[in-house]
């Protein structure tokens, strides 16, 4: 039987999910071979079109896109006890399935500073809703000669707005 042609989109999701201890040396090797590493981070709970557009734009800033994903505990610290809706392992798998994402690593802290210090990205990307002076790790990246990029946010596509829409449509026993 002839071999089935491979579909585009890169490595299988599980291969893209790495702990920082494995990921850091891979990124060092990639940089030695001339590739630039782009880093962004977030909760990415209930992945939506705004997330996908943001990640595609981030990926366009370099050769490899690494997504730092907040653990369940750190999402709760940031967003409250009702979040995340989707557990970290599932959020990581969905992110890793995107063709524009090269690696996903889950971190426990409330902010990504330690992760940025460990990975030493060439480009740090955040949404334009973050003031440049408030972007955590920007100084680390700039000290190495890297860039900080702010990407416009897609209006009305946030996770909180999506949750509100679900509650409005299906809350209090309606629509179920």
C-alpha positions in Angstrom: 0.0 0.0 0.0 1.4 3.4 -0.9 2.4 5.7 1.9 -0.3 8.3 2.7 1.0 11.8 2.0 1.6 13.9 5.0 -0.6 16.9 5.7 1.0 20.3 6.3 1.1 21.8 9.7 4.2 20.6 11.4 4.8 18.1 14.2 2.0 16.4 16.1 0.7 18.4 19.1 2.3 16.1 21.8 5.7 16.6 20.3 5.4 20.4 20.5 4.5 20.5 24.2 7.8 20.7 26.2 8.8 21.5 29.8 11.2 24.5 29.9 14.1 22.3 30.8 13.8 20.5 27.5 12.8 23.5 25.5 15.6 25.9 26.4 18.4 23.8 24.8 16.3 23.3 21.7 15.9 27.0 21.3 19.6 27.6 21.9 20.4 25.2 19.1 17.8 26.8 16.8 19.4 30.3 17.4 22.8 28.8 16.7 21.5 27.7 13.3 20.3 31.2 12.6 16.6 31.0 13.6 14.9 33.7 15.6 12.7 32.7 18.5 9.4 34.5 19.2 7.7 34.2 22.6 4.3 35.1 23.8 2.2 33.9 26.7 -1.3 33.8 28.1 -4.2 31.7 29.4 -5.7 30.8 26.0 -8.8 29.5 27.7 -11.6 28.9 25.2 -9.5 29.4 22.1 -11.2 31.8 19.7 -10.6 33.7 16.4 -8.9 36.6 18.2 -6.4 34.1 19.7 -5.7 32.5 16.4 -5.2 35.8 14.6 -2.9 37.0 17.4 -0.8 33.8 17.3 -0.5 33.9 13.5 0.7 37.5 13.7 3.2 36.6 16.5 4.5 33.7 14.4 5.1 36.1 11.5 7.7 38.0 13.7 10.3 35.2 13.5 11.1 31.6 12.7 9.8 29.7 15.8 6.8 30.6 17.9 6.9 29.5 21.6 3.7 29.9 23.6 4.1 30.1 27.4 0.8 28.8 28.8 -0.4 29.7 32.3 -1.1 26.6 34.4 -4.5 26.1 35.9 -3.3 27.4 39.3 -1.8 30.6 37.7 -5.0 31.2 35.7 -7.0 31.1 38.9 -4.6 33.5 40.5 -5.1 35.9 37.6 -8.7 35.4 36.5 -10.4 34.0 39.7 -11.5 30.6 40.9 -14.0 30.0 38.1 -11.3 29.9 35.5 -9.9 28.3 33.5 -12.8 26.6 31.8 -10.5 24.2 30.0 -7.6 22.4 31.9 -4.0 23.3 31.0 -3.3 19.9 29.3 -6.2 20.4 26.9 -5.4 24.1 26.3 -1.8 23.1 25.5 -2.9 20.4 23.1 -5.2 22.7 21.2 -2.5 25.4 20.9 0.1 22.9 19.8 -2.3 21.7 17.1 -2.1 25.1 15.4 0.3 25.2 12.5 1.7 28.6 13.5 2.7 27.4 17.0 6.1 25.6 17.2 6.2 24.9 20.9 4.1 25.2 24.0 5.4 25.2 27.6 3.2 25.4 30.7 4.4 27.7 33.6 3.2 27.9 37.2 4.0 31.5 38.0 1.5 34.3 37.7 3.8 36.1 35.3 6.2 34.7 32.6 9.4 36.5 33.8 11.3 33.3 34.9 10.2 31.6 31.7 11.4 34.5 29.5 14.7 34.5 31.4 15.1 30.8 30.8 14.2 30.8 27.1 15.9 34.1 26.1 13.6 34.8 23.1 14.6 37.2 20.3 11.2 38.7 20.0 8.6 39.1 22.8 5.0 39.6 21.6 2.0 40.9 23.6 -1.3 42.3 22.7 -1.6 46.0 22.2 -3.9 46.2 25.2 -0.6 46.0 27.2 1.2 49.3 27.7 4.8 48.8 26.5 6.1 49.8 30.0 4.0 47.0 31.6 5.2 44.1 29.4 6.9 41.7 31.7 10.3 40.5 30.4 10.7 43.3 27.8 13.9 44.5 29.5 15.3 41.0 29.4 14.7 40.7 25.6 15.9 44.2 24.8 19.1 43.7 26.8 20.0 40.8 24.4 19.2 43.1 21.4 15.8 41.6 20.9 12.5 43.3 20.0 9.2 43.8 21.8 6.1 43.8 19.5 2.6 44.8 20.4 -0.1 43.2 18.2 -3.6 44.8 17.8 -6.3 43.1 19.7 -9.4 41.8 17.8 -12.3 43.8 19.3 -15.1 41.8 20.8 -13.3 38.4 20.6 -12.1 38.0 24.2 -12.7 34.9 26.3 -14.7 36.9 28.9 -17.0 38.2 26.2 -17.4 34.6 24.9 -18.3 33.4 28.4 -20.8 36.2 28.8 -22.4 35.3 25.5 -22.7 31.6 26.5 -24.2 32.6 29.9 -26.7 35.0 28.1 -27.8 32.3 25.7 -27.7 29.2 27.9 -27.7 30.4 31.5 -30.6 29.8 34.0 -31.7 26.6 32.2 -32.4 28.3 28.8 -31.3 26.7 25.6 -30.0 23.5 27.2 
